[in-house]
Amino acid sequence: MNIQIRKKKLSSGKESIYLDIYENGERRYEFLKLYIEPGKSAQIKSKNKETMRLVESIRAKRLLQIQQSTYGFDSKYNGRTLLVDYFNDMVEHRRETGVNYQTWRSTLKHLREFKFNEVRLIEVDDRWMERFKAFLLQRLSQNSAHTYFNKVKRMIHTAHRDGLIPTDPAHLVSSPAQIDTQREYLTESELVKLAQTECRKPVLKRAFLFSALTGLRWSDIEKLKWRELRYSEETGYQVDFSQRKTKHFEYHPITEQAVALLGEPTAANHKIFRGLKYSAHNNIALAQWVMKAGITKHITFHCARHTYATLLLTKGAELYTVSKLLGHKEVRTTQVYGKIVDELKVKAVNSLPKLDLGDE
């Protein structure tokens, strides 16, 4: 499906403008009875410019009409749908899939509190998006504003892709820049201490330690099934799974100690960490477990992944290898862990004993 703007030279010197519409393998033309006038005066140039703006508007409307007719979007959504309602449905979809649900739900909360939230999809433009970005930056950290704003941009991209709006204003507005932050992690001794400490949520303890020994995200651990665990004499144990975040399929080697955390196998299609769910109760249980182990750091479940990366690098693994094990698309994403290891090296050097060298 495609719509191109064409021009046909007339004997009068004018150019007739028409749409070249290709749909379902067939071509048809729509003559708009609009013309480009000959001449180079400022008045003619201005008039021709306005004509082309009108043509672009007509082309966008025709494209929207065809897309809605083809895919049936007008049955539930259209350009008059409230942005908040459309976003809410996207959040509900993520409740079912579990992919970034909490982040999308938090974004919806901020959207509902935004002064200009009763806008319809067709009314969203770059000015509205700039206002929403400023609203987020006023109340949130730079990185949180970046995350939430990108979710709204994703929604606008989807609405345009699905033919609900003729243009995509999200391309016109940049997201708040991300800034480097301290990535909390556990040292080897702290991880050992945590493993030796009782947690009131045993499945949470097993899942966290499994993440610290494998680097898998919460979303991938929560959905991990027994059929995804593999073993061969040549390579040992590995899990073969599709990352929820990136959709990339991974062949991920794991240690026998990590396998021991999985418990006794059940049916192939059963989840390994049955009963593991994201909730405020689990977050509280994790914080209490960390405190009970005598660790004063602010540890979230994702810190287990940071711990995995940091431990690998301190044990001498190359940055490229760690990047692949974490499932990063680019090595530069992993470089932040390299900075952590550099800091550890400086601390190690500075911990060397001071020697009494006497008078020299």
Salt bridges, closest charged atoms under 4 A:
ASP20 OD2 - ARG6 NE 3.21
ASP20 OD1 - ARG27 NE 2.77
GLU23 OE1 - ARG28 NH2 3.67
GLU30 OE2 - ARG62 NH2 2.92
GLU37 OE2 - LYS14 NZ 3.61
GLU37 OE2 - LYS47 NZ 3.83
GLU50 OE2 - ARG53 NH1 2.87
ASP89 OD2 - LYS76 NZ 3.58
GLU92 OE1 - ARG95 NE 3.08
GLU113 OE2 - LYS109 NZ 3.40
GLU113 OE1 - ARG139 NH1 2.37
GLU123 OE2 - ARG80 NH1 3.86
ASP125 OD2 - ARG127 NH2 3.11
GLU130 OE1 - LYS133 NZ 3.50
ASP162 OD1 - ARG161 NE 3.17
ASP168 OD2 - HIS157 ND1 2.61
ASP168 OD2 - HIS171 NE2 3.22
ASP180 OD2 - LYS339 NZ 3.01
GLU188 OE1 - LYS315 NZ 3.00
GLU190 OE1 - LYS297 NZ 2.83
GLU222 OE1 - ARG244 NH1 3.58
GLU222 OE2 - LYS271 NZ 2.66
ASP240 OD2 - ARG230 NE 3.55
GLU330 OE1 - ARG332 NE 2.50
